[in-house]
Amino acid sequence: MLAGAVTVNSPSPDGFTASELADQVRALSKQSPSEYGARRAVYDLKKLRGKKIVRRIGQTRRYESLPKGLRAMAALVVLRNKAIKPLLATAQELQPSRGAQNPTALDTHYDTIRTAMRGVFQELGLAA
């Protein structure tokens, strides 16, 4: 969630503060202020500064994203949301359901597609 919060706050022309970053992280992750506060955001910002992803603006308490770091963070967010999460979701073996009591033709087609996709994923090495 930190990567998403940094990318959301980065377009601000005056930069962003640790409190604004904490607010954004809480909004994205649905955490309470006690779970992720400004102190934790300051700690995370120090780590991001060490990795050259963000920098402090002068002698203020405001931060800005560096272009190279922002590209890396955006790539991480896209990779997580568009590739890793869907692959993990398909790799989970769910308990087979009993099936519909009165299956329709649509239910039968859906089951056929699901079975075929499982075979495709196994052939590609994407499924366990």
Beta strands, then each sheet from edge to edge (+ up, - down):
strand 1: 54-56
strand 2: 63-65
sheet 1: 1+ 2-
end
